[in-house]
């Protein structure tokens, strides 16, 4: 599948800028379960793109009101991590409920998730100011705070830092297999390969043969659009 392109002319002039909506979500605690582990609550170092897409879908009131071509760039930081206990409700071999048991659950703390949206800025600004559904990362009690601003992005590659980027744009950081899009009935998952370095002092530059074009903030943070997360794309072949 061919990804939607950045608007024509945006990257033609490296001295040019493009207006984007920068959105920062903060919360004290969140846990992003690694779906590759069926019997353990292993926490991913960053939220999967599908989770972030779902957050935006909640603001819009459902996927029917979200453009299937919608894309965003993201960066993520967490100040700490820990383990607590969570009640687990296992099913037996026949799919019947059994006695609940406690299980260790890994979590991250003091979280900041930053998104950049390039299209329909006014629409998303309105949606995020008055979301239809509560905005949360993970469990229902993990509500997020939100700050928004319109910013000017430069048409030059920036530093990777805490950005979550497609694996084709960087060789630095952990290689993660993450859900990109999940079908509405949750029967299909479209996976993608991403790179993420949680260290805040990361200075790797997103440039070279793997990235011909790119965007960056005024302070040099690289901004790389991720594949679309709309459930419609869970029906398409995976992007590697």
mmCIF file of the C-alpha atoms, coordinates in Angstrom:
data_MODEL
# 
_entry.id   MODEL 
# 
loop_
_atom_site.group_PDB 
_atom_site.id 
_atom_site.type_symbol 
_atom_site.label_atom_id 
_atom_site.label_alt_id 
_atom_site.label_comp_id 
_atom_site.label_asym_id 
_atom_site.label_entity_id 
_atom_site.label_seq_id 
_atom_site.pdbx_PDB_ins_code 
_atom_site.Cartn_x 
_atom_site.Cartn_y 
_atom_site.Cartn_z 
_atom_site.occupancy 
_atom_site.B_iso_or_equiv 
_atom_site.pdbx_formal_charge 
_atom_site.auth_seq_id 
_atom_site.auth_comp_id 
_atom_site.auth_asym_id 
_atom_site.auth_atom_id 
_atom_site.pdbx_PDB_model_num 
ATOM 1   C CA . UNK A 1 1   ? 0.000   0.000   0.000  1.00 0.00 ? 1   UNK A CA 1 
ATOM 2   C CA . UNK A 1 2   ? 1.243   3.489   -0.823 1.00 0.00 ? 2   UNK A CA 1 
ATOM 3   C CA . UNK A 1 3   ? 1.243   5.884   2.113  1.00 0.00 ? 3   UNK A CA 1 
ATOM 4   C CA . UNK A 1 4   ? -0.474  9.265   1.745  1.00 0.00 ? 4   UNK A CA 1 
ATOM 5   C CA . UNK A 1 5   ? 2.108   11.875  0.853  1.00 0.00 ? 5   UNK A CA 1 
ATOM 6   C CA . UNK A 1 6   ? 2.953   15.035  2.731  1.00 0.00 ? 6   UNK A CA 1 
ATOM 7   C CA . UNK A 1 7   ? 1.176   17.940  0.930  1.00 0.00 ? 7   UNK A CA 1 
ATOM 8   C CA . UNK A 1 8   ? 2.835   18.874  -2.336 1.00 0.00 ? 8   UNK A CA 1 
ATOM 9   C CA . UNK A 1 9   ? 5.459   21.553  -1.926 1.00 0.00 ? 9   UNK A CA 1 
ATOM 10  C CA . UNK A 1 10  ? 5.952   21.093  1.810  1.00 0.00 ? 10  UNK A CA 1 
ATOM 11  C CA . UNK A 1 11  ? 9.410   19.605  1.471  1.00 0.00 ? 11  UNK A CA 1 
ATOM 12  C CA . UNK A 1 12  ? 10.401  21.150  -1.816 1.00 0.00 ? 12  UNK A CA 1 
ATOM 13  C CA . UNK A 1 13  ? 12.217  24.053  -0.174 1.00 0.00 ? 13  UNK A CA 1 
ATOM 14  C CA . UNK A 1 14  ? 14.390  23.231  2.828  1.00 0.00 ? 14  UNK A CA 1 
ATOM 15  C CA . UNK A 1 15  ? 14.147  26.837  3.972  1.00 0.00 ? 15  UNK A CA 1 
ATOM 16  C CA . UNK A 1 16  ? 10.356  26.607  4.103  1.00 0.00 ? 16  UNK A CA 1 
ATOM 17  C CA . UNK A 1 17  ? 8.164   25.776  7.071  1.00 0.00 ? 17  UNK A CA 1 
ATOM 18  C CA . UNK A 1 18  ? 4.854   24.023  7.537  1.00 0.00 ? 18  UNK A CA 1 
ATOM 19  C CA . UNK A 1 19  ? 2.270   24.719  10.209 1.00 0.00 ? 19  UNK A CA 1 
ATOM 20  C CA . UNK A 1 20  ? 1.425   21.780  12.453 1.00 0.00 ? 20  UNK A CA 1 
ATOM 21  C CA . UNK A 1 21  ? -0.660  21.133  15.539 1.00 0.00 ? 21  UNK A CA 1 
ATOM 22  C CA . UNK A 1 22  ? 1.577   20.022  18.410 1.00 0.00 ? 22  UNK A CA 1 
ATOM 23  C CA . UNK A 1 23  ? -0.318  18.140  21.118 1.00 0.00 ? 23  UNK A CA 1 
ATOM 24  C CA . UNK A 1 24  ? 1.202   16.993  24.424 1.00 0.00 ? 24  UNK A CA 1 
ATOM 25  C CA . UNK A 1 25  ? -0.588  14.422  26.581 1.00 0.00 ? 25  UNK A CA 1 
ATOM 26  C CA . UNK A 1 26  ? 0.594   13.868  30.154 1.00 0.00 ? 26  UNK A CA 1 
ATOM 27  C CA . UNK A 1 27  ? -0.373  11.315  32.779 1.00 0.00 ? 27  UNK A CA 1 
ATOM 28  C CA . UNK A 1 28  ? 1.119   9.944   35.966 1.00 0.00 ? 28  UNK A CA 1 
ATOM 29  C CA . UNK A 1 29  ? 0.929   6.227   35.191 1.00 0.00 ? 29  UNK A CA 1 
ATOM 30  C CA . UNK A 1 30  ? 0.211   4.090   32.127 1.00 0.00 ? 30  UNK A CA 1 
ATOM 31  C CA . UNK A 1 31  ? 0.952   0.585   30.941 1.00 0.00 ? 31  UNK A CA 1 
ATOM 32  C CA . UNK A 1 32  ? 1.175   -0.555  27.320 1.00 0.00 ? 32  UNK A CA 1 
ATOM 33  C CA . UNK A 1 33  ? 0.894   -4.325  27.279 1.00 0.00 ? 33  UNK A CA 1 
ATOM 34  C CA . UNK A 1 34  ? 3.061   -6.112  24.749 1.00 0.00 ? 34  UNK A CA 1 
ATOM 35  C CA . UNK A 1 35  ? 0.533   -8.214  22.756 1.00 0.00 ? 35  UNK A CA 1 
ATOM 36  C CA . UNK A 1 36  ? 3.256   -10.696 21.816 1.00 0.00 ? 36  UNK A CA 1 
ATOM 37  C CA . UNK A 1 37  ? 3.114   -12.031 25.404 1.00 0.00 ? 37  UNK A CA 1 
ATOM 38  C CA . UNK A 1 38  ? -0.202  -13.771 26.047 1.00 0.00 ? 38  UNK A CA 1 
ATOM 39  C CA . UNK A 1 39  ? 0.313   -14.815 29.687 1.00 0.00 ? 39  UNK A CA 1 
ATOM 40  C CA . UNK A 1 40  ? 2.397   -11.955 31.091 1.00 0.00 ? 40  UNK A CA 1 
ATOM 41  C CA . UNK A 1 41  ? 1.830   -8.214  31.515 1.00 0.00 ? 41  UNK A CA 1 
ATOM 42  C CA . UNK A 1 42  ? 5.041   -7.093  29.806 1.00 0.00 ? 42  UNK A CA 1 
ATOM 43  C CA . UNK A 1 43  ? 5.062   -3.330  29.236 1.00 0.00 ? 43  UNK A CA 1 
ATOM 44  C CA . UNK A 1 44  ? 6.236   -1.797  25.978 1.00 0.00 ? 44  UNK A CA 1 
ATOM 45  C CA . UNK A 1 45  ? 8.653   1.167   26.274 1.00 0.00 ? 45  UNK A CA 1 
ATOM 46  C CA . UNK A 1 46  ? 6.238   3.369   24.300 1.00 0.00 ? 46  UNK A CA 1 
ATOM 47  C CA . UNK A 1 47  ? 2.591   3.261   23.203 1.00 0.00 ? 47  UNK A CA 1 
ATOM 48  C CA . UNK A 1 48  ? 1.895   1.455   19.914 1.00 0.00 ? 48  UNK A CA 1 
ATOM 49  C CA . UNK A 1 49  ? 0.689   3.670   17.041 1.00 0.00 ? 49  UNK A CA 1 
ATOM 50  C CA . UNK A 1 50  ? -2.678  1.867   17.186 1.00 0.00 ? 50  UNK A CA 1 
ATOM 51  C CA . UNK A 1 51  ? -3.135  3.003   20.794 1.00 0.00 ? 51  UNK A CA 1 
ATOM 52  C CA . UNK A 1 52  ? -2.388  6.614   19.904 1.00 0.00 ? 52  UNK A CA 1 
ATOM 53  C CA . UNK A 1 53  ? -4.693  6.426   16.907 1.00 0.00 ? 53  UNK A CA 1 
ATOM 54  C CA . UNK A 1 54  ? -7.419  5.143   19.219 1.00 0.00 ? 54  UNK A CA 1 
ATOM 55  C CA . UNK A 1 55  ? -6.852  8.141   21.493 1.00 0.00 ? 55  UNK A CA 1 
ATOM 56  C CA . UNK A 1 56  ? -7.490  10.479  18.556 1.00 0.00 ? 56  UNK A CA 1 
ATOM 57  C CA . UNK A 1 57  ? -10.472 8.392   17.496 1.00 0.00 ? 57  UNK A CA 1 
ATOM 58  C CA . UNK A 1 58  ? -11.976 8.839   20.966 1.00 0.00 ? 58  UNK A CA 1 
ATOM 59  C CA . UNK A 1 59  ? -11.624 12.609  20.658 1.00 0.00 ? 59  UNK A CA 1 
ATOM 60  C CA . UNK A 1 60  ? -13.430 12.509  17.298 1.00 0.00 ? 60  UNK A CA 1 
ATOM 61  C CA . UNK A 1 61  ? -16.238 10.294  18.592 1.00 0.00 ? 61  UNK A CA 1 
ATOM 62  C CA . UNK A 1 62  ? -15.354 7.134   16.677 1.00 0.00 ? 62  UNK A CA 1 
ATOM 63  C CA . UNK A 1 63  ? -13.530 5.906   13.617 1.00 0.00 ? 63  UNK A CA 1 
ATOM 64  C CA . UNK A 1 64  ? -16.413 6.810   11.293 1.00 0.00 ? 64  UNK A CA 1 
ATOM 65  C CA . UNK A 1 65  ? -15.489 10.463  11.818 1.00 0.00 ? 65  UNK A CA 1 
ATOM 66  C CA . UNK A 1 66  ? -11.749 10.013  11.215 1.00 0.00 ? 66  UNK A CA 1 
ATOM 67  C CA . UNK A 1 67  ? -10.163 10.290  7.765  1.00 0.00 ? 67  UNK A CA 1 
ATOM 68  C CA . UNK A 1 68  ? -8.626  6.862   6.955  1.00 0.00 ? 68  UNK A CA 1 
ATOM 69  C CA . UNK A 1 69  ? -5.575  8.719   5.572  1.00 0.00 ? 69  UNK A CA 1 
ATOM 70  C CA . UNK A 1 70  ? -4.935  10.534  8.881  1.00 0.00 ? 70  UNK A CA 1 
ATOM 71  C CA . UNK A 1 71  ? -1.298  10.319  10.012 1.00 0.00 ? 71  UNK A CA 1 
ATOM 72  C CA . UNK A 1 72  ? 0.721   11.754  12.869 1.00 0.00 ? 72  UNK A CA 1 
ATOM 73  C CA . UNK A 1 73  ? 4.267   11.894  14.179 1.00 0.00 ? 73  UNK A CA 1 
ATOM 74  C CA . UNK A 1 74  ? 4.998   11.118  17.809 1.00 0.00 ? 74  UNK A CA 1 
ATOM 75  C CA . UNK A 1 75  ? 7.590   11.321  20.571 1.00 0.00 ? 75  UNK A CA 1 
ATOM 76  C CA . UNK A 1 76  ? 7.369   9.739   24.014 1.00 0.00 ? 76  UNK A CA 1 
ATOM 77  C CA . UNK A 1 77  ? 9.113   10.036  27.371 1.00 0.00 ? 77  UNK A CA 1 
ATOM 78  C CA . UNK A 1 78  ? 8.617   8.425   30.776 1.00 0.00 ? 78  UNK A CA 1 
ATOM 79  C CA . UNK A 1 79  ? 10.505  9.494   33.889 1.00 0.00 ? 79  UNK A CA 1 
ATOM 80  C CA . UNK A 1 80  ? 10.292  6.120   35.649 1.00 0.00 ? 80  UNK A CA 1 
ATOM 81  C CA . UNK A 1 81  ? 8.973   2.588   35.664 1.00 0.00 ? 81  UNK A CA 1 
ATOM 82  C CA . UNK A 1 82  ? 7.728   0.080   38.186 1.00 0.00 ? 82  UNK A CA 1 
ATOM 83  C CA . UNK A 1 83  ? 5.656   -3.021  38.866 1.00 0.00 ? 83  UNK A CA 1 
ATOM 84  C CA . UNK A 1 84  ? 2.362   -3.386  40.702 1.00 0.00 ? 84  UNK A CA 1 
ATOM 85  C CA . UNK A 1 85  ? -0.328  -6.064  40.993 1.00 0.00 ? 85  UNK A CA 1 
ATOM 86  C CA . UNK A 1 86  ? -3.346  -6.293  38.738 1.00 0.00 ? 86  UNK A CA 1 
ATOM 87  C CA . UNK A 1 87  ? -6.306  -8.645  38.963 1.00 0.00 ? 87  UNK A CA 1 
ATOM 88  C CA . UNK A 1 88  ? -6.171  -11.115 36.074 1.00 0.00 ? 88  UNK A CA 1 
ATOM 89  C CA . UNK A 1 89  ? -9.296  -12.952 34.888 1.00 0.00 ? 89  UNK A CA 1 
ATOM 90  C CA . UNK A 1 90  ? -8.053  -16.047 33.025 1.00 0.00 ? 90  UNK A CA 1 
ATOM 91  C CA . UNK A 1 91  ? -10.223 -18.284 30.849 1.00 0.00 ? 91  UNK A CA 1 
ATOM 92  C CA . UNK A 1 92  ? -10.052 -22.068 30.806 1.00 0.00 ? 92  UNK A CA 1 
ATOM 93  C CA . UNK A 1 93  ? -9.516  -24.185 27.687 1.00 0.00 ? 93  UNK A CA 1 
ATOM 94  C CA . UNK A 1 94  ? -13.218 -23.868 26.815 1.00 0.00 ? 94  UNK A CA 1 
ATOM 95  C CA . UNK A 1 95  ? -13.223 -20.087 27.176 1.00 0.00 ? 95  UNK A CA 1 
ATOM 96  C CA . UNK A 1 96  ? -15.069 -20.090 30.494 1.00 0.00 ? 96  UNK A CA 1 
ATOM 97  C CA . UNK A 1 97  ? -14.224 -17.739 33.350 1.00 0.00 ? 97  UNK A CA 1 
ATOM 98  C CA . UNK A 1 98  ? -12.108 -19.057 36.210 1.00 0.00 ? 98  UNK A CA 1 
ATOM 99  C CA . UNK A 1 99  ? -11.082 -17.613 39.568 1.00 0.00 ? 99  UNK A CA 1 
ATOM 100 C CA . UNK A 1 100 ? -9.335  -14.227 39.284 1.00 0.00 ? 100 UNK A CA 1 
ATOM 101 C CA . UNK A 1 101 ? -5.697  -14.166 40.343 1.00 0.00 ? 101 UNK A CA 1 
ATOM 102 C CA . UNK A 1 102 ? -3.170  -11.386 41.047 1.00 0.00 ? 102 UNK A CA 1 
ATOM 103 C CA . UNK A 1 103 ? -0.421  -10.838 38.485 1.00 0.00 ? 103 UNK A CA 1 
ATOM 104 C CA . UNK A 1 104 ? 2.548   -8.512  38.235 1.00 0.00 ? 104 UNK A CA 1 
ATOM 105 C CA . UNK A 1 105 ? 1.959   -5.587  35.873 1.00 0.00 ? 105 UNK A CA 1 
ATOM 106 C CA . UNK A 1 106 ? 4.762   -3.408  34.593 1.00 0.00 ? 106 UNK A CA 1 
ATOM 107 C CA . UNK A 1 107 ? 4.005   0.307   34.202 1.00 0.00 ? 107 UNK A CA 1 
ATOM 108 C CA . UNK A 1 108 ? 5.627   3.614   33.251 1.00 0.00 ? 108 UNK A CA 1 
ATOM 109 C CA . UNK A 1 109 ? 5.324   6.839   35.234 1.00 0.00 ? 109 UNK A CA 1 
ATOM 110 C CA . UNK A 1 110 ? 5.339   10.612  34.611 1.00 0.00 ? 110 UNK A CA 1 
ATOM 111 C CA . UNK A 1 111 ? 4.535   10.222  30.945 1.00 0.00 ? 111 UNK A CA 1 
ATOM 112 C CA . UNK A 1 112 ? 4.563   12.754  28.132 1.00 0.00 ? 112 UNK A CA 1 
ATOM 113 C CA . UNK A 1 113 ? 3.300   11.842  24.680 1.00 0.00 ? 113 UNK A CA 1 
ATOM 114 C CA . UNK A 1 114 ? 3.744   14.502  21.995 1.00 0.00 ? 114 UNK A CA 1 
ATOM 115 C CA . UNK A 1 115 ? 1.986   14.336  18.633 1.00 0.00 ? 115 UNK A CA 1 
ATOM 116 C CA . UNK A 1 116 ? 2.276   16.430  15.496 1.00 0.00 ? 116 UNK A CA 1 
ATOM 117 C CA . UNK A 1 117 ? -0.682  16.639  13.100 1.00 0.00 ? 117 UNK A CA 1 
ATOM 118 C CA . UNK A 1 118 ? -0.166  18.284  9.712  1.00 0.00 ? 118 UNK A CA 1 
ATOM 119 C CA . UNK A 1 119 ? -3.651  18.084  8.197  1.00 0.00 ? 119 UNK A CA 1 
ATOM 120 C CA . UNK A 1 120 ? -7.059  19.360  9.342  1.00 0.00 ? 120 UNK A CA 1 
ATOM 121 C CA . UNK A 1 121 ? -5.425  21.377  12.121 1.00 0.00 ? 121 UNK A CA 1 
ATOM 122 C CA . UNK A 1 122 ? -8.485  23.443  13.024 1.00 0.00 ? 122 UNK A CA 1 
ATOM 123 C CA . UNK A 1 123 ? -10.679 20.352  13.067 1.00 0.00 ? 123 UNK A CA 1 
ATOM 124 C CA . UNK A 1 124 ? -8.373  18.459  15.430 1.00 0.00 ? 124 UNK A CA 1 
ATOM 125 C CA . UNK A 1 125 ? -7.899  21.535  17.590 1.00 0.00 ? 125 UNK A CA 1 
ATOM 126 C CA . UNK A 1 126 ? -11.667 21.674  18.057 1.00 0.00 ? 126 UNK A CA 1 
ATOM 127 C CA . UNK A 1 127 ? -11.959 17.938  18.674 1.00 0.00 ? 127 UNK A CA 1 
ATOM 128 C CA . UNK A 1 128 ? -9.222  17.843  21.291 1.00 0.00 ? 128 UNK A CA 1 
ATOM 129 C CA . UNK A 1 129 ? -10.582 20.887  23.086 1.00 0.00 ? 129 UNK A CA 1 
ATOM 130 C CA . UNK A 1 130 ? -13.927 19.149  23.518 1.00 0.00 ? 130 UNK A CA 1 
ATOM 131 C CA . UNK A 1 131 ? -13.400 15.396  23.026 1.00 0.00 ? 131 UNK A CA 1 
ATOM 132 C CA . UNK A 1 132 ? -16.465 13.211  22.572 1.00 0.00 ? 132 UNK A CA 1 
ATOM 133 C CA . UNK A 1 133 ? -15.045 10.407  24.730 1.00 0.00 ? 133 UNK A CA 1 
ATOM 134 C CA . UNK A 1 134 ? -12.611 10.618  27.676 1.00 0.00 ? 134 UNK A CA 1 
ATOM 135 C CA . UNK A 1 135 ? -8.956  10.736  26.637 1.00 0.00 ? 135 UNK A CA 1 
ATOM 136 C CA . UNK A 1 136 ? -6.865  8.075   28.332 1.00 0.00 ? 136 UNK A CA 1 
ATOM 137 C CA . UNK A 1 137 ? -3.783  5.966   27.792 1.00 0.00 ? 137 UNK A CA 1 
ATOM 138 C CA . UNK A 1 138 ? -4.501  2.403   28.838 1.00 0.00 ? 138 UNK A CA 1 
ATOM 139 C CA . UNK A 1 139 ? -6.980  1.739   31.645 1.00 0.00 ? 139 UNK A CA 1 
ATOM 140 C CA . UNK A 1 140 ? -10.094 3.844   32.229 1.00 0.00 ? 140 UNK A CA 1 
ATOM 141 C CA . UNK A 1 141 ? -8.510  5.594   35.224 1.00 0.00 ? 141 UNK A CA 1 
ATOM 142 C CA . UNK A 1 142 ? -5.385  6.641   33.262 1.00 0.00 ? 142 UNK A CA 1 
ATOM 143 C CA . UNK A 1 143 ? -6.849  9.946   32.081 1.00 0.00 ? 143 UNK A CA 1 
ATOM 144 C CA . UNK A 1 144 ? -4.502  12.390  30.390 1.00 0.00 ? 144 UNK A CA 1 
ATOM 145 C CA . UNK A 1 145 ? -3.871  16.110  30.630 1.00 0.00 ? 145 UNK A CA 1 
ATOM 146 C CA . UNK A 1 146 ? -3.478  17.962  27.353 1.00 0.00 ? 146 UNK A CA 1 
ATOM 147 C CA . UNK A 1 147 ? -1.647  21.015  26.003 1.00 0.00 ? 147 UNK A CA 1 
ATOM 148 C CA . UNK A 1 148 ? -1.889  22.210  22.408 1.00 0.00 ? 148 UNK A CA 1 
ATOM 149 C CA . UNK A 1 149 ? -0.220  24.801  20.220 1.00 0.00 ? 149 UNK A CA 1 
ATOM 150 C CA . UNK A 1 150 ? 0.263   25.489  16.537 1.00 0.00 ? 150 UNK A CA 1 
ATOM 151 C CA . UNK A 1 151 ? 3.955   25.401  15.627 1.00 0.00 ? 151 UNK A CA 1 
ATOM 152 C CA . UNK A 1 152 ? 6.098   25.887  12.557 1.00 0.00 ? 152 UNK A CA 1 
ATOM 153 C CA . UNK A 1 153 ? 8.084   22.826  11.474 1.00 0.00 ? 153 UNK A CA 1 
ATOM 154 C CA . UNK A 1 154 ? 11.234  23.227  9.402  1.00 0.00 ? 154 UNK A CA 1 
ATOM 155 C CA . UNK A 1 155 ? 11.650  21.194  6.218  1.00 0.00 ? 155 UNK A CA 1 
ATOM 156 C CA . UNK A 1 156 ? 14.908  19.621  7.401  1.00 0.00 ? 156 UNK A CA 1 
ATOM 157 C CA . UNK A 1 157 ? 15.567  16.327  9.212  1.00 0.00 ? 157 UNK A CA 1 
ATOM 158 C CA . UNK A 1 158 ? 15.963  16.610  12.980 1.00 0.00 ? 158 UNK A CA 1 
ATOM 159 C CA . UNK A 1 159 ? 17.362  14.555  15.834 1.00 0.00 ? 159 UNK A CA 1 
ATOM 160 C CA . UNK A 1 160 ? 15.735  11.276  16.791 1.00 0.00 ? 160 UNK A CA 1 
ATOM 161 C CA . UNK A 1 161 ? 15.700  11.903  20.552 1.00 0.00 ? 161 UNK A CA 1 
ATOM 162 C CA . UNK A 1 162 ? 12.496  10.356  21.939 1.00 0.00 ? 162 UNK A CA 1 
ATOM 163 C CA . UNK A 1 163 ? 10.652  10.059  18.620 1.00 0.00 ? 163 UNK A CA 1 
ATOM 164 C CA . UNK A 1 164 ? 8.984   6.816   17.624 1.00 0.00 ? 164 UNK A CA 1 
ATOM 165 C CA . UNK A 1 165 ? 9.915   6.334   13.970 1.00 0.00 ? 165 UNK A CA 1 
ATOM 166 C CA . UNK A 1 166 ? 9.465   3.695   11.258 1.00 0.00 ? 166 UNK A CA 1 
ATOM 167 C CA . UNK A 1 167 ? 12.386  1.275   11.199 1.00 0.00 ? 167 UNK A CA 1 
ATOM 168 C CA . UNK A 1 168 ? 13.192  2.383   7.645  1.00 0.00 ? 168 UNK A CA 1 
ATOM 169 C CA . UNK A 1 169 ? 14.152  5.868   8.857  1.00 0.00 ? 169 UNK A CA 1 
ATOM 170 C CA . UNK A 1 170 ? 16.697  4.992   11.553 1.00 0.00 ? 170 UNK A CA 1 
ATOM 171 C CA . UNK A 1 171 ? 19.155  2.325   12.663 1.00 0.00 ? 171 UNK A CA 1 
ATOM 172 C CA . UNK A 1 172 ? 19.284  3.603   16.256 1.00 0.00 ? 172 UNK A CA 1 
ATOM 173 C CA . UNK A 1 173 ? 17.307  2.377   19.248 1.00 0.00 ? 173 UNK A CA 1 
ATOM 174 C CA . UNK A 1 174 ? 15.351  -0.775  19.965 1.00 0.00 ? 174 UNK A CA 1 
ATOM 175 C CA . UNK A 1 175 ? 13.664  -2.469  17.035 1.00 0.00 ? 175 UNK A CA 1 
ATOM 176 C CA . UNK A 1 176 ? 10.010  -2.920  18.024 1.00 0.00 ? 176 UNK A CA 1 
ATOM 177 C CA . UNK A 1 177 ? 7.221   -4.890  16.375 1.00 0.00 ? 177 UNK A CA 1 
ATOM 178 C CA . UNK A 1 178 ? 4.121   -2.822  17.198 1.00 0.00 ? 178 UNK A CA 1 
ATOM 179 C CA . UNK A 1 179 ? 0.447   -2.857  16.199 1.00 0.00 ? 179 UNK A CA 1 
ATOM 180 C CA . UNK A 1 180 ? -0.157  -0.128  13.638 1.00 0.00 ? 180 UNK A CA 1 
ATOM 181 C CA . UNK A 1 181 ? -3.867  -0.648  12.993 1.00 0.00 ? 181 UNK A CA 1 
ATOM 182 C CA . UNK A 1 182 ? -6.459  -3.004  14.470 1.00 0.00 ? 182 UNK A CA 1 
ATOM 183 C CA . UNK A 1 183 ? -9.695  -3.941  12.697 1.00 0.00 ? 183 UNK A CA 1 
ATOM 184 C CA . UNK A 1 184 ? -12.965 -2.805  14.230 1.00 0.00 ? 184 UNK A CA 1 
ATOM 185 C CA . UNK A 1 185 ? -13.860 -6.334  15.355 1.00 0.00 ? 185 UNK A CA 1 
ATOM 186 C CA . UNK A 1 186 ? -10.274 -6.783  16.687 1.00 0.00 ? 186 UNK A CA 1 
ATOM 187 C CA . UNK A 1 187 ? -9.840  -9.946  14.603 1.00 0.00 ? 187 UNK A CA 1 
ATOM 188 C CA . UNK A 1 188 ? -6.977  -8.526  12.494 1.00 0.00 ? 188 UNK A CA 1 
ATOM 189 C CA . UNK A 1 189 ? -3.876  -6.588  13.420 1.00 0.00 ? 189 UNK A CA 1 
ATOM 190 C CA . UNK A 1 190 ? -1.554  -4.811  11.026 1.00 0.00 ? 190 UNK A CA 1 
ATOM 191 C CA . UNK A 1 191 ? 1.964   -4.795  12.448 1.00 0.00 ? 191 UNK A CA 1 
ATOM 192 C CA . UNK A 1 192 ? 4.824   -2.439  11.734 1.00 0.00 ? 192 UNK A CA 1 
ATOM 193 C CA . UNK A 1 193 ? 8.511   -2.217  12.602 1.00 0.00 ? 193 UNK A CA 1 
ATOM 194 C CA . UNK A 1 194 ? 9.585   0.854   14.544 1.00 0.00 ? 194 UNK A CA 1 
ATOM 195 C CA . UNK A 1 195 ? 12.641  2.272   16.286 1.00 0.00 ? 195 UNK A CA 1 
ATOM 196 C CA . UNK A 1 196 ? 12.546  3.957   19.686 1.00 0.00 ? 196 UNK A CA 1 
ATOM 197 C CA . UNK A 1 197 ? 15.237  5.242   22.033 1.00 0.00 ? 197 UNK A CA 1 
ATOM 198 C CA . UNK A 1 198 ? 13.807  6.241   25.414 1.00 0.00 ? 198 UNK A CA 1 
ATOM 199 C CA . UNK A 1 199 ? 16.932  8.183   26.472 1.00 0.00 ? 199 UNK A CA 1 
ATOM 200 C CA . UNK A 1 200 ? 16.097  11.888  26.523 1.00 0.00 ? 200 UNK A CA 1 
ATOM 201 C CA . UNK A 1 201 ? 19.660  12.831  25.588 1.00 0.00 ? 201 UNK A CA 1 
ATOM 202 C CA . UNK A 1 202 ? 19.636  10.888  22.351 1.00 0.00 ? 202 UNK A CA 1 
ATOM 203 C CA . UNK A 1 203 ? 21.266  13.016  19.638 1.00 0.00 ? 203 UNK A CA 1 
ATOM 204 C CA . UNK A 1 204 ? 21.099  10.672  16.643 1.00 0.00 ? 204 UNK A CA 1 
ATOM 205 C CA . UNK A 1 205 ? 20.147  12.610  13.513 1.00 0.00 ? 205 UNK A CA 1 
ATOM 206 C CA . UNK A 1 206 ? 17.405  11.276  11.284 1.00 0.00 ? 206 UNK A CA 1 
ATOM 207 C CA . UNK A 1 207 ? 19.270  11.662  8.016  1.00 0.00 ? 207 UNK A CA 1 
ATOM 208 C CA . UNK A 1 208 ? 21.200  9.672   5.455  1.00 0.00 ? 208 UNK A CA 1 
ATOM 209 C CA . UNK A 1 209 ? 20.208  7.108   2.813  1.00 0.00 ? 209 UNK A CA 1 
ATOM 210 C CA . UNK A 1 210 ? 17.210  5.861   4.836  1.00 0.00 ? 210 UNK A CA 1 
ATOM 211 C CA . UNK A 1 211 ? 15.544  9.286   5.043  1.00 0.00 ? 211 UNK A CA 1 
ATOM 212 C CA . UNK A 1 212 ? 15.532  11.535  2.013  1.00 0.00 ? 212 UNK A CA 1 
ATOM 213 C CA . UNK A 1 213 ? 13.243  14.153  3.516  1.00 0.00 ? 213 UNK A CA 1 
ATOM 214 C CA . UNK A 1 214 ? 12.079  15.092  6.983  1.00 0.00 ? 214 UNK A CA 1 
ATOM 215 C CA . UNK A 1 215 ? 10.676  17.710  9.298  1.00 0.00 ? 215 UNK A CA 1 
ATOM 216 C CA . UNK A 1 216 ? 11.892  19.101  12.612 1.00 0.00 ? 216 UNK A CA 1 
ATOM 217 C CA . UNK A 1 217 ? 10.811  21.473  15.359 1.00 0.00 ? 217 UNK A CA 1 
ATOM 218 C CA . UNK A 1 218 ? 12.554  24.733  16.154 1.00 0.00 ? 218 UNK A CA 1 
ATOM 219 C CA . UNK A 1 219 ? 14.692  22.994  18.783 1.00 0.00 ? 219 UNK A CA 1 
ATOM 220 C CA . UNK A 1 220 ? 15.732  20.197  16.400 1.00 0.00 ? 220 UNK A CA 1 
ATOM 221 C CA . UNK A 1 221 ? 13.344  17.386  17.366 1.00 0.00 ? 221 UNK A CA 1 
ATOM 222 C CA . UNK A 1 222 ? 12.788  15.145  14.359 1.00 0.00 ? 222 UNK A CA 1 
ATOM 223 C CA . UNK A 1 223 ? 9.182   14.817  13.170 1.00 0.00 ? 223 UNK A CA 1 
ATOM 224 C CA . UNK A 1 224 ? 8.496   11.708  11.074 1.00 0.00 ? 224 UNK A CA 1 
ATOM 225 C CA . UNK A 1 225 ? 4.975   10.756  10.028 1.00 0.00 ? 225 UNK A CA 1 
ATOM 226 C CA . UNK A 1 226 ? 3.926   7.210   10.942 1.00 0.00 ? 226 UNK A CA 1 
ATOM 227 C CA . UNK A 1 227 ? 1.713   4.973   8.791  1.00 0.00 ? 227 UNK A CA 1 
ATOM 228 C CA . UNK A 1 228 ? -2.053  5.535   9.131  1.00 0.00 ? 228 UNK A CA 1 
ATOM 229 C CA . UNK A 1 229 ? -3.699  3.836   12.095 1.00 0.00 ? 229 UNK A CA 1 
ATOM 230 C CA . UNK A 1 230 ? -7.313  3.732   10.907 1.00 0.00 ? 230 UNK A CA 1 
ATOM 231 C CA . UNK A 1 231 ? -8.896  0.247   11.228 1.00 0.00 ? 231 UNK A CA 1 
ATOM 232 C CA . UNK A 1 232 ? -9.512  0.184   7.472  1.00 0.00 ? 232 UNK A CA 1 
ATOM 233 C CA . UNK A 1 233 ? -5.766  -0.369  7.028  1.00 0.00 ? 233 UNK A CA 1 
ATOM 234 C CA . UNK A 1 234 ? -5.829  -3.568  9.074  1.00 0.00 ? 234 UNK A CA 1 
ATOM 235 C CA . UNK A 1 235 ? -7.306  -5.152  5.957  1.00 0.00 ? 235 UNK A CA 1 
ATOM 236 C CA . UNK A 1 236 ? -4.301  -4.130  3.821  1.00 0.00 ? 236 UNK A CA 1 
ATOM 237 C CA . UNK A 1 237 ? -0.924  -5.896  3.539  1.00 0.00 ? 237 UNK A CA 1 
ATOM 238 C CA . UNK A 1 238 ? 1.546   -5.077  6.280  1.00 0.00 ? 238 UNK A CA 1 
ATOM 239 C CA . UNK A 1 239 ? 4.246   -2.428  5.782  1.00 0.00 ? 239 UNK A CA 1 
ATOM 240 C CA . UNK A 1 240 ? 7.737   -3.597  6.614  1.00 0.00 ? 240 UNK A CA 1 
# 
